[in-house]
Amino acid sequence: MISVSKTALEFKNIRKRFSHTEADAVSDVSITVNEGDFITILGTSGSGKTTLLKMVNRIYESTSGDIYFYGENIKKLKVEDYRRKIGYVIQQIGLFPHMTVADNIATVPKILRWSKERINARVEELLELVGLPGESYRKRYPSQLSGGQQQRIGLARAMAADPQVMLMDEPFGAIDAITRQNLQDELIRIQKKLNKTILFVTHDIHEAFKLGNKVIIMDQGKVQQYDTPFNILFHPANEFVAQLVASENIINRLKILKAETAVQPLTRTPDDTDIYIGKDEFLDSVLSKFFESGMKTIIVTDADSKPVGEIAWDQFNQLLRSKDSGSPTGSQNRISEKVGIHAAIHS
Amino acid sequence: MIDRILEYLSENQDVYLNAVLTHIGISVAVVTIGILIAVPLGVLCAKFLKLSQPVQGLFNILRLIPSLAILIVMMPVIGTGLAPAIFALTLLAFPAILINTSIGFTGISPSVIEAARGMGMSPRRILFTVEFPLAFPMIITGIRTAAVEVIASAALAAYIGAGGLGELIIIGLQVPSTAILLVGGVSVAILSIAADVILAITQKRLTRHLWLN
């Protein structure tokens, strides 16, 4: 069954040149983001990733080109009304220091004139969702929270009016490694639960591949590749992407690819003796299940624990060994073609 | 000495009370006008940094001119009495309020403003619910400085016939009577300190989030 997903955002030839600069910060970006997609935007500083993100909620206005939000040109929408439909989370968090946690979260609902009861209920619900029970956190001020807790509140505040699209600009960039992992896991959980469309900027390749079901790789203002983590790893679109992922050894690849990327159709009916793993688990967990159980196949299940396919050891092994043609179908990827061309020219 | 002070106060209750009330009246009027003009100007200076230097420079120069000189120079222009006194003292109140307002606004973390914009708050809403509350501690510090300066300098207003506690000081010097001089001088000092304490308490009450840890 093929479900047709709606287009949440469409970029058409988007370009941004800041005044007094020589080059475009973002040049000629045309991409489509489907509803429910978790898109990560990966690039170094100066790659244009943040500029691209901030044009979506018009913190920056594009120099040329158009962005469509559910089919509507965002330039034609009243900017404040439009922004209230989009959650915005930034690295510096930007909580209001003079307001309690509850008042911070209630910012947009208050603008929208929700009733007091509705706002209170929503605040409690969101605090629960981000793992900070209202009882002990509602009345605190931001300065009484740790960095990780502050960003949880930042996330709750951004989701207060239930926006379909969320923009996140390196939200976990200033948070310690352990807390960051927890926050990443919770964001994945929240996204799955609420099916939000998320655009998430990061300079951390592991974060980009772990979180995104699709990754935009940016360099020098241009989209270098917009694809699934699997395709980016195994079929880099150009030299830049190839070099970016070349540093990813087998262990790292296992940590950023999900079980679903290696899944094959079931060859038999699974039973109690089989070993199961969720399709959203990463391949390093699959590997350890192989070693722990000594089984030749691991059964992959969906969110409802229903078996949807299997991973066989031989295929798994082959997938990881093959650096150039690692896809299950064994197709040639473009980088090897390019290397071939280079070799031909230089010989 | 204390006997003579008490004797003067009991015999001239009406004069004394009148002087105190006039003094407070002038000071409150001056600080209020100062806030109404200098706070918006300070906000403008913070929003348009190009404006900031000339405006702040101008008011700093005005502050350097002694209040008494302004009072006397202004006499031929707007005459004597209450109006010129309030005018001259207002110039004195401006710089502290203006500069502190400006610092209060420029000191707000840009990320807080960006988050507010990103959530769809209008500039007006950001100004009143985010920027003013956050700049408030600085603004009220400026108001405190201005109030203390104004109350002290308002004593000079008596020289151009505006009344107030300055009159007691002048009389004390003319008679001469140390008792009357002290009644005037100490009262001015007490008013200054009282204003500072009241504003300090207000400041603390309205900025609870700063005193948590």
Contacts between the chains, C-beta under 8 A, distances in Angstrom:
chain1	res1	chain2	res2	distance
A	57	B	118	5.6
A	59	B	114	6.6
A	59	B	117	6.4
A	59	B	118	6.3
A	79	B	120	7.8
A	80	B	120	4.5
A	80	B	121	7.2
A	80	B	122	5.4
A	81	B	120	6.8
A	82	B	120	7.3
A	83	B	117	7.4
A	83	B	118	6.2
A	83	B	119	6.5
A	83	B	120	3.5
A	84	B	119	6.9
A	84	B	120	3.6
A	86	B	118	7.8
A	88	B	115	6.8
A	88	B	118	3.3
A	88	B	119	6.3
A	90	B	111	6.0
A	90	B	114	6.4
A	90	B	115	6.1
A	90	B	118	7.3
A	92	B	109	7.1
A	92	B	111	3.4
A	93	B	111	7.0
A	93	B	115	7.4
A	94	B	109	7.1
A	94	B	111	4.1
A	94	B	112	4.7
A	94	B	113	7.8
A	94	B	114	6.1
A	94	B	115	3.0
A	94	B	116	7.4
A	95	B	112	7.6
A	95	B	115	7.5
A	96	B	112	6.4
A	96	B	116	7.6
A	96	B	130	6.0
A	96	B	134	7.9
A	97	B	112	7.4
A	97	B	134	6.9
A	97	B	209	5.9
A	98	B	133	4.7
A	98	B	134	5.9
A	98	B	207	7.6
A	98	B	209	4.9
A	99	B	209	7.7
A	107	B	116	7.9
A	107	B	119	5.8
A	107	B	121	7.2
A	108	B	119	5.4
A	108	B	120	6.6
A	111	B	119	8.0
A	111	B	120	6.8
A	111	B	121	6.7
A	111	B	125	7.1
A	141	B	209	4.7
A	141	B	212	5.6
A	143	B	209	6.9
A	143	B	212	5.9
A	143	B	213	6.2
A	144	B	212	5.8
A	144	B	213	6.9
A	154	B	115	7.7
A	157	B	119	7.4
A	158	B	119	7.5
A	167	B	118	7.6
